[in-house]
Amino acid sequence: MAETGIYLSNNQVCPLTPLAEELGAEHGAVVDIFLPRWAARNIPLISSAALLLGLVLNARAIIGHRGSC
């Protein structure tokens, strides 16, 4: 959650991107897997949504487990 918060508060730019560019990279993006352009652009959105969904489902399971005891 902290990583998502940092990413969003930094105008949706990874904090390491400016560092990579400062050290000489033409652009700070590093891609080591092939993904279609639409998927690569939406990785932060997709992963953040998956994280949030996982947290909600875990909280629901914990609350449901406490209620059955």
N, C-alpha and C positions, 0 to 999 in steps of 0.2 A: 504494500500500500504506500509506503514511503517513496519507493521508486516512482510510482505512478504520480504521486503528488509533486515530486521534484520535476518530473518531465512536464507535467501540465503547467506548473508555475514558471517554467523556463520557456514559455511560448512554444511548446511541443518540439523542443530541440534538445537532444541528448547533451548533457553538460560536458561530455568528452569531445563533442564535435568541434567547438572552438579551439580546444587544446590541440587536436589533431591538425587543424588548419594552421595554427600558430607554429607547429613543428614542421610545417612544410607540405602537408597534404593539399592537393588541389581542391578537394572537397572532403569533408570529414566523414562522409558515409562509408561504411565498410560492410560489404555484403559478401558472405561466404557460402551462401546457398542460392540456388536458382528458384525464384518465385516469379509468378506473373506480376507485372507492374502494379496492378490493383491490389494484390495481396501484400506486396512489399510496402506499399504506401500505407496500408491499414494495419500493419503489425501492432503498433501501440494500442489502437482502438480495440482490436480483436483480443489481444492478450489482457488488456485491462478489463474488458467485459467478462472474459473467462475467469479472471481472478475474483471479480466481484460476485459472479454467479457461484463460484466455489465457496466463498465466504458465507454467502447467504444460505446455501444448501447445508454447509457444516453447522451453522448456527441453528438452522431449523432442525437438524438431526439431534443436536445437543439438547435443545429445548424439548423436543419430542421424547427423548430418552429420559429426561428428568421427570417429565409428567407421567411416565408409565411406571415409575418405581413405587 
